[in-house]
Amino acid sequence: MIPGGGQPNMQQLLQQAQKMQQDLANAQEELARTEVGGQAGGGLVKATVTGSGELRALVIDPKAVDPEDTETLADLIVAAVHAANENAQALQQRTLGPLTQGLGGGSGIPGLPF
């Protein structure tokens, strides 16, 4: 039961909201610093992205380079970047999920409807 006739303590709610906002900002900064990778063609092409999805590095094994078939190389690059971005999204879920859990369906903060 909430003391004070059912009214939530607004100062406490504000402090909780500010802490959640700071935790979320910290997690987003961590994601921007963390690098994850993806590969294609059995490792012939490797991509590295940040946890926020920014492409940081691309490594292409010389065996993947065929001047007569640049389409396959392009496909491998796209697949490696896609795999790296999937890993970044999984990292985002693990990092941000606990912080955003309930937003839109109950914030976990009493008295806030979202």
FIDREN-221102 format. One record per residue (C-alpha): residue in one letter; x, y, z; residue number from 1. Coordinates in steps of 0.25 Angstrom, whole numbers. Example, Ala and Ser with C-alpha at 12.3 -4.5 7.8 and 13.67 -1.06 7.14 Angstrom:
2
("a", (49, -18, 31), 1)
("s", (55, -4, 29), 2)
***
This chain:
114
("m", (0, 0, 0), 1)
("i", (5, 14, -3), 2)
("p", (5, 23, 8), 3)
("g", (-1, 37, 8), 4)
("g", (-15, 33, 2), 5)
("g", (-10, 25, -10), 6)
("q", (-2, 36, -16), 7)
("p", (12, 31, -20), 8)
("n", (24, 39, -14), 9)
("m", (28, 48, -26), 10)
("q", (42, 50, -21), 11)
("q", (45, 36, -21), 12)
("l", (38, 33, -34), 13)
("l", (47, 44, -40), 14)
("q", (59, 39, -34), 15)
("q", (56, 25, -40), 16)
("a", (53, 30, -53), 17)
("q", (66, 38, -53), 18)
("k", (74, 26, -49), 19)
("m", (68, 17, -60), 20)
("q", (71, 28, -70), 21)
("q", (86, 28, -65), 22)
("d", (87, 13, -66), 23)
("l", (81, 13, -80), 24)
("a", (91, 24, -84), 25)
("n", (103, 16, -78), 26)
("a", (98, 3, -85), 27)
("q", (97, 10, -98), 28)
("e", (112, 16, -96), 29)
("e", (116, 2, -93), 30)
("l", (110, -3, -106), 31)
("a", (117, 7, -114), 32)
("r", (130, 3, -108), 33)
("t", (128, -12, -109), 34)
("e", (132, -19, -122), 35)
("v", (126, -32, -128), 36)
("g", (129, -40, -140), 37)
("g", (122, -48, -151), 38)
("q", (128, -56, -163), 39)
("a", (124, -62, -176), 40)
("g", (130, -72, -186), 41)
("g", (136, -80, -174), 42)
("g", (144, -68, -169), 43)
("l", (148, -63, -183), 44)
("v", (141, -50, -179), 45)
("k", (141, -45, -165), 46)
("a", (133, -32, -161), 47)
("t", (134, -25, -147), 48)
("v", (124, -16, -142), 49)
("t", (121, -8, -129), 50)
("g", (110, -13, -121), 51)
("s", (102, -1, -126), 52)
("g", (104, -6, -140), 53)
("e", (115, 3, -146), 54)
("l", (124, -4, -155), 55)
("r", (139, -4, -150), 56)
("a", (147, -14, -158), 57)
("l", (146, -23, -170), 58)
("v", (156, -34, -173), 59)
("i", (156, -41, -186), 60)
("d", (165, -53, -188), 61)
("p", (172, -52, -202), 62)
("k", (166, -66, -205), 63)
("a", (152, -59, -206), 64)
("v", (157, -49, -217), 65)
("d", (154, -54, -231), 66)
("p", (154, -42, -241), 67)
("e", (145, -50, -250), 68)
("d", (135, -52, -239), 69)
("t", (133, -39, -231), 70)
("e", (118, -42, -228), 71)
("t", (122, -54, -219), 72)
("l", (132, -45, -211), 73)
("a", (121, -35, -210), 74)
("d", (111, -45, -205), 75)
("l", (121, -50, -195), 76)
("i", (124, -36, -190), 77)
("v", (109, -34, -188), 78)
("a", (107, -47, -181), 79)
("a", (119, -44, -171), 80)
("v", (113, -30, -168), 81)
("h", (99, -36, -166), 82)
("a", (105, -47, -157), 83)
("a", (112, -36, -149), 84)
("n", (100, -28, -148), 85)
("e", (92, -39, -143), 86)
("n", (102, -42, -132), 87)
("a", (101, -27, -128), 88)
("q", (86, -28, -127), 89)
("a", (87, -40, -118), 90)
("l", (97, -32, -110), 91)
("q", (88, -20, -109), 92)
("q", (76, -29, -104), 93)
("r", (85, -35, -93), 94)
("t", (90, -21, -89), 95)
("l", (78, -12, -91), 96)
("g", (67, -23, -89), 97)
("p", (68, -23, -73), 98)
("l", (68, -7, -74), 99)
("t", (56, -6, -83), 100)
("q", (48, -18, -78), 101)
("g", (34, -14, -75), 102)
("l", (34, 0, -83), 103)
("g", (21, 0, -90), 104)
("g", (16, -11, -81), 105)
("g", (18, -6, -67), 106)
("s", (31, 2, -64), 107)
("g", (34, -5, -51), 108)
("i", (33, 8, -45), 109)
("p", (21, 9, -36), 110)
("g", (11, 20, -41), 111)
("l", (16, 21, -55), 112)
("p", (7, 15, -65), 113)
("f", (16, 12, -77), 114)
***
